[in-house]
Each structure stands twice: as C-alpha cells, then as structure tokens.
Amino acid sequence: MSASTAIGMVSASLRNLLRGEMNLTPAVDVTVLAPDETAGPRRINLFLYKITENAFLKNQDWTLRPGTPPQLVDAPLSLNLFYLVTPYAQNDPVTGNATAHQILGEAMRVFHEHPTVPAEHLEPGLADARERVQIAGYAPDPEELSRIWTTFSQPFRLSVLYQVSTVQLDRSPDSARPVPRRVRRIGVPDVRAPWRPPAVTAMTPAAGPPGTVLTFTGQHLTGWRADVVAGDRHVLTGEPLDGDTFTATLPDGLAAGFHEVRVDVSALFRRTFVVEVTP
C-alpha cells in the first residue's frame, strides 16, 4: 500500500460505500470536507479529524518479501482513522431537522450492515491490502466532540464518530535489507565424524619415590593441552599433547604417603588419581 495515497484511498472507499448503499430519494451527495467548507445543501459529510498508530500492530517484527534475492522488510506503519460523520439538509418549517436525521440514520445503517468495506467499493489501490478496512462506532469524550466544532467556529450539528482500521503504510524500498546467505559454499560437503571428547583412563605406576615418571594414557587427547597437579605442586601446565599418552614426573620434596594427582585436559576432562610416594 502506498504511503502517500493510502489514507486518501480509505476516505474515497468510505465515500464509495455510502454512495453505493444509501437508499434515499432524492439521492444524497457524499462529501469529504472540513466542517467549515461549504457544498450542496443535501449531503452527508466525512471529516477525518484524528489519526493514531495502531497499538496492537506497532511492534511487528521484520517480514520476508519473496524475490531474487529475498529481502527483509520492516513492519508497515499501521494506523487507525477517526471520522466525524455529519448530515446536512435544509430545515423544514414543520419537521425542522428531520431530513438531516433521516440522512444520518441511513448512513449509520450502511456502516452497521457493512462493518468491513466490501471489495466492490474499495479503491483499486486497496485491493491487495494485507488488512481489511473495518468500520466501528466510536464513543469519544464529550469534550473531544465539542473541541472539533469550536476549532472551526461552527455551530454544533448532530454527528456521529467512527473508527476505521487498519490502514497500513509501507516503508520505502530503501529500508529493505537482503537476507543473509546461509550457504557458505557449493560443492562436495565436508562430512566429519562426530566430535569425541578427550579422556584420561589410566596412570602408571601407582607408587614410587620422588622423580618417578608417571605415564598417563587415554583417548582422543591429540591437539589438547594437559595440566597435572601432584599434591599441591604443579607438574605440567598447558602441555601440548600429540598422542594418547603423556608423562609427568613426581616432584622432589613430596612427603612419603598418599597424594592426589589431578589431571585436567583443556577444561574438557578432569580426573583425580592417587599415587603413593615412597621413601
């Protein structure tokens, strides 16, 4: 829907609806004027006096517009339109404003029977609109209605108010952005075996004096780094591993007895062994 003409097309569609469905003799003209603008003596007037953003649709997310390439489009500006509907007719010495009342009642009947503007009365530019043009009675604060008439310095006339929703104004084409490509390359896919975490399964020997070389064995250790702490002494720190076996030496100064040997492989695997330090 075009941002520059959508509101005007809605007003024209309401005029088409009243002209096509009102059943009065003689026929009544339908105008879209401000209250201080003059026209024929027998008519029903639509005055757009207020526009607000639709609270329910204002936070819509980006949507996908198909094409080559597809684009992400920001949500349209969704609006509610408020119309003042006023009848005009010459006063009769006997019946007074009865003719104007008749015109207003007929217009209200049409809007009540057609809460959604039928396709045959829509302007061509609204035929593919995402939202239907819906009409609903609107009960304003009495002061709001009074302010409309005092703004134009016109005497008050019997009127009713309607809310028309939802009118959507599309963003400019420059606001669209292309969808990021998800396929990085085309060709033979790179298929690899499932990832397997490293594991240390054994430590030998289980006893020995300071200076004894401890041998650790495990699985999937290549490419990772090992840290080994014996008691409170760091034996290996960030040692690169190039196979499933690595060694560490019991440090001097460890008292005789049992000590924990803690093994950490790149923070992916941790295990504690027990070694007996002999005199």
N, C-alpha and C positions, 0 to 999 in steps of 0.2 A: 504494500500500500504506500503511495507516495506521501512523503512528509508534508509537501506543500499544498496538497489538494484534498487530503482525506477528510478533514473536518468539514470543508465545504461540501464534499460529496455526501456526507451524512445528512447535513441540513437539506440538501436537494432531495435525498431519498425520503426524508420525512414529508417534504412538500409533495413528492410524487404519491406517497401513500395516502395523504389526505385528499388530494385531487382525485385519485382513482377510486376511493372507497366512500367518501362522504356522499350521502344521498339526500340532497336538498334541492328544492325548486323555488326560485331560480338557483343556478349553481353558485357556489361561494368561491371567491378567489382565495388563494393561499399565498401569503407573502412572508418574506424573511427579512424583517426590518427592525430597527430600533424603535422603542415606543414613541420617540419624538419625530419620526419620519412619517410623512403622510402618504396615503394611497387611496384606493377606492373605498366607498362608504360601507360596502358589504363584503367582509373578508374575515379570515382567521389568520392571525399573525404568529410566527415562530421567532422568538428572540433568544439567541444564545447569550446568556448573561454570565456564565461561570464555567470554567474548565478545571478539573482536578486530576491528579495522577491516580490511577487505579492501585489501591493499596495491596491487593492480592497478587498482582502481576508485576510489581515494580522490581522484585528481586529475582526474576527469572535468570537462569544460567545461560551461557552461550549455547547456541544450537548449530547443528551441522547442515550446511547448504550443499546439496549434491552438485557435482560438476567436475570439471577437469582443470586443475585439481580441486578436490573438495575443500570448502572453506568453513571456518568457524565464524559465526555471525553473532554479534552481541544482541541481547534481547531488545525488541522494539519498545518504544515509549507508549505505554498503554494509558488511555485517558477515559474519563467519564465526562460527558457533556450535559449541561443543565439548561433547559429551555423554559422560557416563560411563554405560555400559550394564551393569547388574548383574542376575544371576538370583537368585531366592530360591526355596527349596524345603526341605521338611523332610528332615533326614538319615535315611537308612535304615541299620539296624544292619548290613546286609550290604553294600550298594552305596555307602554313605556319601553323598557329594555328587553322585552320578551324575545324579540327576534335575535338579539345578541346571545341571550341564554340558550336559545334553540341551536344556534351555530356552535356554541361551546359544547353543548351536550352531544351533538353529532360527532364533533372531533374527539371527544372523550370516548365515545362508543367505538370509534375506529381504532384508537390506540389500545383500548381494552381487548378488542377482538383480534388484534394483531400485535401481541407483545414482542414478536420478532418481525422485523421488516421483511415481507416476502421478497423472493428473488426477483419477481417481475417489477417491483418498484425500486429496486436498488439501482444506483448509478453504475454504469459498466465498470468503473474502476474498483468497485467493492465486490464484484462477483467472486473473486478468488481470495477474499479476506479470510484470515485464519479464525477470527472471532465473529460471531453473529452480532448484528446490530439489534440490541434489545432495548425495549421501552418500558419504563416503570414509573408509576406516580411517585412524586417526591413531596414530602411534607416539610417545608422549611420552618425555621424560626419566624414568628410573625414579623419581627423586626427586619429580617432579611428581605421579605417581600416589600415591606414599606420602604426600605432603602433603595430598591430598584426604581420605584416610581419617583421618589424625591430626587434621585440623581438626575432625572430628565425633566424635573419641574413640570410633570404632567399630573393631572388629577387621576386618582386611583380608578382603575377599571377592574371588573371581575376577571380573574385569571386563575389558571392552574399551572403547576410546575411539573416537569417530567425530567427524569434522569435517563440518558441514553448511554449505553455501554456495550461493548468496549471498542474504542477506536484506537487502532494501533498504528503508530508512525514508525516506519522502518528507518534504521540508521543509514547513513550514507555508505556507498560501496567501499569507500576508503577505510572504513573501520573494520572490515572483514580481515581475517588473517588466515593463511594457509594452515592446513592440518599437518603437524609434524610427521615426517616419514617414519614408519615403523620398521620397514625392511631395509637393513643396512647394506646388503649386497645380494646379488643374484648369482647362482651357480650351485656347485655341489655343497650341500650343507655340511657344517663342521660338527660331526657327531662324536661325542666323547662318552667314556664310561662314567657311571655315577661317581660323584665325589666320595672319597673314603677318608675318614678322619684318622690321624696318627694314633698309635697306641704303643706303649712300652709294656711288654709281657713278662720279662724276667730280668733278674740281676744276679750275677755270679762273680766271685764266691760270696757266701753269706757270712764269712768270718775271715779275719786276718789282721795283722798289725798295721800301724800307720805306714803309708807308702804302698799299700796293696792296690793294684789296679782292678777296679770294678768294671765289669763288662755288662752293658745293658743291651738287650735285644727287643725287637718289636716289629711292627708292621706299618708300612706307609709313612716312614719317617723322612724319606728323601725330600730335601727342599725346605724343611722346617728348621727351627733352632731349639737347642736344649739348654735348660738351666738345671743344675744339680746342687743341692744343699745337703751337707752331711753334718748332723747335729746343728750347730749354729755357724758353720763355716761354708762359704760359697766355694764350690769346687769348679763348676762350669757356669759361665754367664753368656748367654746368647751364642752358644757354639753351633756353627752351621753343620747340618747333617747331610751326608752324601750317600747314605745307605741305611739299612735297617739295624745296624749295630754301631754303638759308640762306647767310649770308655771314659772313666773318671778315676782319679787317684785319691785314696783316703789321705787327708792332710795330716801333717805332723801335729802333735800336741793334743790329739783326741785322747781322753782318758779311757782306760780299759773299761769295757762294759758294752751295753747295747745302745745303739744310736739310730735315730731315724735318718733315712736318706730320701729326700723329697725330690721328685723329678717333675719338671714342667716342660712340655713341648709346645712352644709358641702359644701358650694360653689356651690351647685346644684340648690338651690332655694333661692330667695330673695324677700322680700315683706316689704312694709312700711305701718304701721298703724298710726293712730292719737289718742292720749289719752289727755283728759282734766284733768289737775291737779287742784284739788280744795283746798281751804284753810283748 
